[in-house]
Amino acid sequence: MSEADENTTVVIVGAGVAGLTLGNFLLRSGIGCVILEKRSREYVEQRQRAGVIDTRAVRMFREWGLEDRVIGGVPFELVMNFRIDGETRPLEFGAEDHGDGRFCPQQVLVRNLIDVFVSDGGDLRFDADVSLENIVGDERPLVRYRDSAGSTRVVGCEFVAGCDGDRGVSRAAIPSDSLTRYSHEYGYAWLTILAEVPANHQSMMALHHRGFAGQFARGPQASRFYLQCPLDSSTSQWTDEQIWDEIETRFGEPVATRGRITSTQLVPLRSVVNSPMSYGRLYLLGDAAHIVPPMSAKGMNLALHDAEVFANAVLHYQNKDHDSSLLDSYSSTCLRHVWNYQAFAAWWTELVHNSGDASYQGEFRRQIARADLERLFESESANRLFSEFITGLN
């Protein structure tokens, strides 16, 4: 039987958005926690991912007294810019309260969360190769990890928060007969391109018969581009010249500058929900529990929602004589929110992609998608509901 070298209340596995946000909430509440991250600090802080912090999430950080310390980025533009068959069409948000969401690259939020957690005395350990023990039963859970020097330590705790993604050890620790995995493959991928090119807008999306394309600002001198492509595509098939040619074709105009392309990656679009989001004393948060396609810009915000729900459940348990009612309902509480956003993500992803390329779903679905899209431009009620989902007011 293993014995713990040390003990705490919560061990958080993974230093992504969910794990770091949870750690900061617990630290501010006086609840002991340790964050263990498999990768190095340099890797985590430089990992490039898109980022939108919606209105609900901004208000959450404000309520926890962290808004000024962790949120960067710039406010939402109140318009979504499209190039539809070569014509520029701005879609203005119709919600009466546009909220105060922010465009914020995920690595910026992660760096800020790390800085705040560490400066406030939080226990964050990188290069930790983790395994889990005793997550069910009467014994305290044990989290064993080996550090970069090869030393092994064991941390005992009351709860384990699995925030280490879809391929992490947390989800893998749950037996397959205790977890139902719901998934949907959209049938296409994105070629994602990071280039040293300034963006004219925070975002611009193109709908073209060759497929979807997008450009999103990643700082004053960088942009992230997306090109819809078949699942069997390979990054090696695309030269820099071919990428710029395809971007110009789909946007229907030349790019101002063909800057240096610093990275390319192929990302298949999919939706995943794992249910339940808990097993014994292990609780799944963020990508370990669910994945939404990047088109919806909701993945990071779902992770933030999970972190707050779980933090409040642990705080209730500690302050209410070990009342586990909120912990018991953690999964059902989160899944209601998750499925609501999955519904929006699936609708929006399919609408945008079907509106351009008919080769996946056929011309009938393309015309249906175009009708849905026109409704957003022409119907005040449809636009308002869409705007509330996008900004996080719904």
N, C-alpha and C positions, 0 to 999 in steps of 0.2 A: 504494500500500500504506500502510495506517495505521500509525503508530508510537505506542507507549504514552507517555503523559506520566508515568506512574508504574507500579509493579509490586507485586503482592502474590501470596499463594498462592491464596486463594479470594475471589472476588467473590460476595457474596450479594445476590440481587435480591429485594427485598421485606422489610419490617420487620414481619411478622406473627409469630405464635407460632413457626413453624418457623424463620424466618430469624433472629430474635433469640436463640432458644435455641441454634441452631447457632453464631451469632457468639460467644455467651458461652462455649460449650464450646471453640471454637478459641482464643479469647483466653486462657483459663485454661491451655491446652496450649502456649502460645507460638507458635501458628501464625498468620501474618499473614492478615488478612481485612479487607474493606471491605463495609459494608452500604449498599446504595443503595435508597432508597424513593421511589416516585413522589409520594406524598401528603405533606402537611405533618405535622410532629410533633403539632400540635394535633388534626388529623383522626384520626391513627392512635391516639392515646391516648384519644380520646373515642368511638371506634367501638364501638357497643353490640352485644355478642354474648353468647350464653349461655356458660357455662363449668363444666365438671366436670373436675378433675384427678384421674385415677384412681390407684389404689394403685401400679401399675407406674410411672407418671410421677412420683409423689411420691418413690418410692424412687430413681428415676433422678436427680432433682435432689439428693437427699441424698448419693448416691455421688459426685456432681460437686462437692459442697461448697457448693451454692447454695440448699438448702432454706430456711434461715432468711432469706435475702435476697430471694427471688423469690415464694415461695408465700404467698398470703393466703387469705382465705376461712375457712369453718368446716368442721369434719369432717362426713362423711356422717351423716345420720340412718340408723339401722339399720332403717328402715321406709320403704316407699313407699306414699303415701296415695292411695286411689282413692275416687271417688264413682261408684258403679255403679248406674245407674237411680235416682239420688237417695239411695242408701244408702252410708254411709261404711264402707269396708273397708280396713283397713291390711294391707299385705303386708310381713311381716317377713322380713329377709334370713336365709337358712338356712345360708350358708357359715360354717364354724367360725372362720375367720379373716376378719373383715370388712374387714381392711386399714385404711389410713389415708388414703383419698381425701378430697378437699375439694370443696365447692361454691365456685367462684371465678369470678366474671364475667371473661370473656376480657380486657376492657380493663384490669382490675386486674393480671393476669399480664403483659400487654404493657407497662404503665407500669413495673412492677417490673423487667422484663427490660431495658428501655431505661435506667433509672436505673443498674442495676448495670453494664451494658456501657459506658456513657459514663463513669461514675465510675472504672472500672478502666482507662480509657484507650482504649476501643474507638473505631473510626472509623465513625461513622454519619452518612450524608448524606441529608437529606430533600429533597423537591421535585426529584428527579432523574428525568428522562425518558430511559429506557434503551433501547439497541439492542445486539444481540449480533453479534459477528463471529468467524470462525475457530473455531467450536466443534467442528469436525471437521478432521482433517488433522494435519500435523506442526507447524504454527505455533502459537504460544501464543494462546489465546483472548483477544479484546479486547472490553471492555465500554465502549461509548461512551455518554456521558450529557450532557444539557444541564441546567444548573441553573436556578434561579428567575431569575437575572440574565441568562440567555440565553447564558452562556458554555458552550463544549463542551470536555469533557475525555475522555481515553481511558485506561482502566486495563487493563494487561496482567495475566494471571493464569495459573495452572495449571489451575484448575477453576472452573466457574460453578455455583452452587447456585441453582436457580430456585424461589423461595419466594413468587411473586407471584400465586398464585391461578389459577383456571380460565381467566380471561380475560386473563392477563398475557402479557408478551412472551416469557417463557421457553418455555411450552408451544407458543406460536405459532411459535417458531423451529425446531421440529422438523418436517420434511416429513411430510405426511399419510401417505405410503407407508412411513414408518419408525415409525409410532405407531398402535397399535390402541386404539380407544376403545370400551370396554364401558359401556353405560348402561342404566338402567331408570327409567322414569317411573311414579310410583305412581298418578297419575290424580287427585290432589287437592292442595290447597295449604293452607298455614296463613296465617290473618290474624294477624299478631303485633302485640301492643298493649303499649306501655310506659305504665304509669299510676302516679300518685302515690298508691299504696294499699299499706299494710303487709300482708304475708302472714302468715297464721296458722301456716303450715308452710313448710319449705324448698321443698316441692313438694306439689301436689295435682292429680290428673288425673281428669277426668270422662269416663265412657263413656255416651253417650246416643244415642238413635235419630236425633237431628238431627246427630250427629257428635261427634268428640273435642273436649275443651276442657282446657286446663291453666293452672295458675297457679304461678309460680316466683318466689321471693324474689330481688330485685335490690337488696339493701340494706335498712336498717331501715324506710324509708318509701316503697319502690317495689316494684312487681311487674311481671313480664312475663306476659301472658296469651296463649294461643294458641287459635284457633278453626279447626277443620277447615272448609274451604269448597271449592266447585268451582273448577277452574282458571280459568274465565272470569270469576271474581269481580273486583271492583275496589275499592280502598280508598275511592273516592268514593261507593260504594253504601252505606257504613256510617256512619251518624251516631253520635255518642257515646252517645246514648240507646239506639239499636239494639244497639250493642255490649254495653252493660251489661245490657240485657234478655236478650240471647242468652246471656251468661255465666250469669246467674241461672237461665235455663231449663235449661241443660245441667248445671249443678251441682245443680239442684234445691233451691236455697236462696238467699235474698237475700244480696247482698254487704254487708259491714258498712259500707263507705264507697264512694260513687261519686266517686272522686277525679279529678283532672285527667288526661286522656289526653294524653301528650306526643308520641307518635309511633305511626304504624301503617304496616305494610308487608305486602305479599303475597309469600309464599315458597313456590313450587312444590316439592314433595318429590321428590327424585331420588337415585339412586346412580350414581356414575361411577368407573371405573377406567381410567387410561391406562397402557398397557404397550408397551414397557418404560419404566421410570422413569429412563432415562438415554439420552443420544445424544451420542456423542463425549465431549467433556469437560463436557457439560452434564448436570446431575443435577436431577431434579424432586423437590420435597419438599412435603408438605402438600396443600392444595387444588389446587395445580398438577398433582398426580399423581392425586388421588382425592377424591371427595366422598361423604359418608354423610349420610342424612337426620338432621335434628337430634333426632329422637325417641330415637336411640340414644346420644346424648351421647358419641360416640367421635371426632368430627372433630378436635378439638383434641389428643386423645391419640394419634391416628395421626400427626399432624404432629410431635409430640414424639418419637415412636418413630423417624420418618424422620431427625430431626435427630441423634439419638444414633448411629444406624447409620452415617450419613454422616460424622459427626465422628470416630468410631472408625476408619472406613476411611481418611480423610485422615491421621489420626495414625499409623496403621500404615504408610501409604505414606511418610511423612516419616521415620519412625524405623527402617524396615526396608529401607533402600537402594532406595527407589522400587518396592517390591513392591506391585503393583496388584491383588492377588488379592481383597481386600475391596472395592475399588472396582468390580471386574469383577462381583462377586456382589451389589452393593448392591441392584439392582433385584429380583432373585429373592428376596433375604433379606426385603426390605420387603413384596413382593407376597404372600408366604405369610401374613404378619401381616394385611395389608390384606384379603385375601379371607376370612380367618377372621372378621374384624370386620364385613365386608360381609354375610356370611351371618347373623350375629346381628342386624345393623341391619335387614335386610330382613324377617326373621322377626318381630322385635319391633314394627317399624313397622306391618306389615300386621295383626298380631294386635290391636294397640290400636285401630287405625282400623276394622277389620272387625268388632270386637266391638260397636261402636255402630251405625254407619250401614250399612245393608244395600244402599243404592242403588248402590254402586260394584261390589261383587263378588257381591251376591245373598244371600238368606237362608241358603243352604247354607253359604257361607263364613263367614257371621256365626255360625252355630251351631258350626262347627269352631273359630273363634277363641274363642268362649266356653268351649268344652271345654278348649282349651289354657290359657286364663286360669285356669279353676278348678283345673287341675292344679298351677299355681304355688302356690295357696293350700293344696292338700290333699296334694301329694306332696313328701316331704322331699327326695328325690333331684332332682326337677325344680327345686325351689326353690333347692337348693344350686348347681346348674349355672348357673341364671339369675343368682344372686347373684354368682357368680365372674366372669361376664362384665360385669355392671353395675359392680362395684367394681374391675375390672381385675386380678383375681387369676388369670384364665384366660389 
